[in-house]
Amino acid sequence: MKKNNYRLSFPEDEKRHSWLPMLLKAYAIMDEGVKKDIEKYEKSGKKLACRRGCSCCCKTHRDIPVYPIEIVGIYWYVIEKTKEPIRTKIKSSLILHKKDEPCPFLIDNVCSIYPMRPLACRQFNVFGKPCAEGEDAFYTRPHDVLNPTEHYLARALYETVPFYNIYDEDEKIEFINSGKLNSLVRILQRYPWIELARRISSLNIY
């Protein structure tokens, strides 16, 4: 894995998977936008509270939206990029996971799919004090939650539209603005990840 600014790069994988460059570019657009928004908040005197190892939002959020291309990205990352013992821990978590429980990809209080975490996760940032155990700052103190610039999300989603076999520029815009793309969203905590667990079991890689 190589990183150039905000754009993650997996050269060989991107040659084999036509959807992967779209998703990586979308994530880069979002990451750049969020970084700029965070800088604006910090200039106004607010301090980012999110740190590595802080996983409150992974536990309290029960309706994280994921787009179909993001689901494919998670499958690819877990199957082809994670190593042992994390891969086996992910498999166990997916098998034991029940609908509406916290994110099954939170392993040992760390996001096991961090490079491929969904757009929704990339946008959620909290300022001020760190979240208390069990706190969802979106409800308890929304004034401390980053309100991301909307056009970054639109630009990110635009990059992924060819995944849905839509290539005409006007049709791509209509696909997003009409809500057709959002109608395809699934909820991460309710998605049947057991199939991914089965795929991991079939790898026989130790």
C-alpha positions as CSV (number, residue, x, y, z in Angstrom):
1,M,0.0,0.0,0.0
2,K,1.3,3.4,-1.0
3,K,0.0,6.8,0.0
4,N,0.3,9.9,-2.0
5,N,-1.3,12.9,-0.1
6,Y,-4.8,11.7,0.6
7,R,-5.0,9.1,-2.2
8,L,-4.2,5.5,-1.1
9,S,-2.7,3.5,-3.9
10,F,-2.7,-0.2,-4.6
11,P,-1.2,-0.3,-8.1
12,E,-1.5,-4.1,-8.9
13,D,-5.0,-4.4,-7.3
14,E,-6.2,-1.3,-9.2
15,K,-5.2,-3.0,-12.5
16,R,-7.3,-6.0,-11.6
17,H,-10.3,-4.2,-10.1
18,S,-11.8,-1.4,-12.2
19,W,-14.0,-0.2,-9.3
20,L,-11.1,0.3,-6.9
21,P,-9.6,3.5,-8.4
22,M,-13.1,5.1,-8.3
23,L,-13.4,4.2,-4.6
24,L,-9.9,5.3,-3.6
25,K,-10.4,8.7,-5.4
26,A,-13.7,9.2,-3.7
27,Y,-12.1,8.5,-0.3
28,A,-9.3,10.9,-1.1
29,I,-11.7,13.7,-2.0
30,M,-13.6,13.1,1.3
31,D,-10.4,12.9,3.4
32,E,-9.0,16.1,1.8
33,G,-12.3,17.9,2.4
34,V,-12.6,16.7,6.0
35,K,-9.0,17.8,6.7
36,K,-9.7,21.3,5.4
37,D,-12.9,21.5,7.5
38,I,-11.0,20.4,10.6
39,E,-8.4,23.1,10.0
40,K,-11.2,25.7,9.8
41,Y,-12.7,24.5,13.1
42,E,-9.2,24.5,14.8
43,K,-8.6,28.0,13.6
44,S,-11.8,29.1,15.3
45,G,-10.4,27.7,18.6
46,K,-11.9,24.2,18.6
47,K,-9.6,21.2,19.3
48,L,-10.1,17.8,17.6
49,A,-10.9,15.2,20.3
50,C,-10.7,12.1,18.0
51,R,-7.6,10.1,18.5
52,R,-6.4,6.6,17.6
53,G,-7.8,4.1,20.1
54,C,-10.9,6.2,20.7
55,S,-13.8,4.0,19.4
56,C,-16.9,5.5,21.0
57,C,-18.6,6.3,17.7
58,C,-17.9,2.8,16.4
59,K,-19.8,1.4,19.5
60,T,-22.6,3.9,19.8
61,H,-23.5,4.5,16.1
62,R,-26.0,1.8,15.0
63,D,-26.9,3.0,11.6
64,I,-23.7,3.6,9.6
65,P,-24.7,3.9,5.9
66,V,-22.6,2.1,3.3
67,Y,-22.8,2.3,-0.5
68,P,-22.6,-0.9,-2.6
69,I,-19.2,0.0,-3.9
70,E,-18.0,0.4,-0.3
71,I,-19.2,-3.1,0.6
72,V,-17.2,-4.4,-2.3
73,G,-14.2,-2.5,-1.0
74,I,-14.6,-3.9,2.5
75,Y,-14.8,-7.5,1.0
76,W,-11.7,-6.9,-1.0
77,Y,-9.7,-5.3,1.8
78,V,-10.5,-8.0,4.4
79,I,-9.9,-10.9,2.0
80,E,-6.9,-9.6,0.1
81,K,-5.2,-7.2,2.4
82,T,-5.7,-8.1,6.1
83,K,-3.2,-10.5,7.7
84,E,-3.4,-13.0,10.5
85,P,-4.3,-12.8,13.3
86,I,-6.5,-9.9,12.4
87,R,-8.3,-11.7,9.6
88,T,-9.4,-14.5,11.9
89,K,-10.5,-12.0,14.5
90,I,-12.6,-10.3,11.9
91,K,-14.1,-13.6,10.9
92,S,-15.0,-14.5,14.5
93,S,-16.5,-11.0,15.0
94,L,-18.7,-11.3,11.8
95,I,-19.9,-14.8,12.9
96,L,-20.9,-13.6,16.3
97,H,-22.3,-10.2,15.2
98,K,-26.0,-9.7,15.7
99,K,-28.1,-7.1,13.9
100,D,-27.9,-3.6,15.2
101,E,-24.9,-4.4,17.5
102,P,-21.8,-2.1,17.2
103,C,-19.6,-2.3,14.1
104,P,-18.3,-5.8,13.7
105,F,-15.0,-4.5,12.2
106,L,-14.0,-2.9,15.5
107,I,-11.3,-5.3,16.7
108,D,-9.5,-4.6,20.0
109,N,-10.9,-1.1,20.0
110,V,-9.3,-0.3,16.6
111,C,-11.0,-0.2,13.2
112,S,-9.7,-3.2,11.3
113,I,-10.7,-1.8,7.9
114,Y,-9.5,1.8,8.5
115,P,-8.1,2.5,5.0
116,M,-11.5,1.4,3.6
117,R,-13.8,2.7,6.3
118,P,-17.0,4.2,4.8
119,L,-17.6,7.8,3.8
120,A,-19.9,8.2,6.8
121,C,-17.1,7.2,9.2
122,R,-14.6,9.5,7.5
123,Q,-16.9,12.5,8.0
124,F,-17.6,12.0,11.7
125,N,-15.3,14.0,13.9
126,V,-15.8,15.4,17.4
127,F,-14.2,18.5,18.9
128,G,-13.7,19.6,22.5
129,K,-13.5,16.8,25.1
130,P,-13.3,13.1,24.1
131,C,-16.6,11.2,24.1
132,A,-17.6,9.6,27.4
133,E,-18.2,5.9,27.4
134,G,-21.4,5.2,25.6
135,E,-21.9,8.8,24.5
136,D,-23.0,9.7,21.0
137,A,-21.9,13.2,20.6
138,F,-24.2,13.7,17.6
139,Y,-27.1,13.8,20.1
140,T,-25.5,14.9,23.3
141,R,-23.5,17.9,21.9
142,P,-24.0,18.3,18.2
143,H,-22.2,21.7,18.3
144,D,-19.0,19.7,18.9
145,V,-19.5,17.5,15.8
146,L,-18.0,18.4,12.5
147,N,-20.6,19.6,10.0
148,P,-18.7,18.7,6.8
149,T,-18.9,20.7,3.6
150,E,-21.5,19.0,1.5
151,H,-19.9,19.5,-1.9
152,Y,-17.0,17.1,-0.9
153,L,-19.5,14.3,-0.4
154,A,-21.2,15.1,-3.7
155,R,-17.8,15.1,-5.5
156,A,-16.8,11.8,-3.8
157,L,-20.1,10.1,-4.7
158,Y,-19.8,11.4,-8.3
159,E,-16.5,9.5,-8.7
160,T,-18.2,6.2,-7.8
161,V,-21.2,6.4,-10.2
162,P,-19.6,4.4,-13.1
163,F,-19.6,1.5,-10.7
164,Y,-23.4,1.4,-11.3
165,N,-22.9,1.4,-15.1
166,I,-23.7,5.0,-15.5
167,Y,-21.2,7.0,-17.6
168,D,-23.0,9.9,-19.2
169,E,-22.3,13.1,-17.3
170,D,-25.8,14.4,-17.1
171,E,-27.1,10.9,-16.1
172,K,-24.4,10.7,-13.4
173,I,-25.5,14.0,-11.9
174,E,-29.2,13.0,-12.1
175,F,-28.4,9.6,-10.5
176,I,-27.0,11.4,-7.4
177,N,-29.4,14.4,-7.2
178,S,-32.6,12.2,-7.7
179,G,-31.7,10.1,-4.7
180,K,-31.4,6.9,-6.7
181,L,-27.9,6.4,-5.4
182,N,-28.9,6.9,-1.8
183,S,-31.7,4.4,-2.3
184,L,-29.0,1.7,-2.6
185,V,-27.5,2.5,0.8
186,R,-27.3,-0.3,3.3
187,I,-26.8,-0.1,7.0
188,L,-23.4,-1.5,8.0
189,Q,-24.6,-3.0,11.3
190,R,-27.6,-4.8,9.6
191,Y,-25.7,-6.1,6.5
192,P,-25.4,-9.9,6.3
193,W,-21.6,-10.0,6.8
194,I,-21.7,-13.8,7.4
195,E,-21.0,-14.3,3.7
196,L,-17.7,-12.5,4.2
197,A,-16.9,-14.7,7.1
198,R,-17.6,-17.7,4.9
199,R,-15.2,-16.3,2.2
200,I,-12.5,-15.9,4.9
201,S,-13.0,-19.5,5.9
202,S,-12.5,-20.7,2.4
203,L,-9.1,-19.0,2.0
204,N,-7.2,-21.4,4.2
205,I,-4.4,-18.9,4.7
206,Y,-2.6,-19.0,8.0
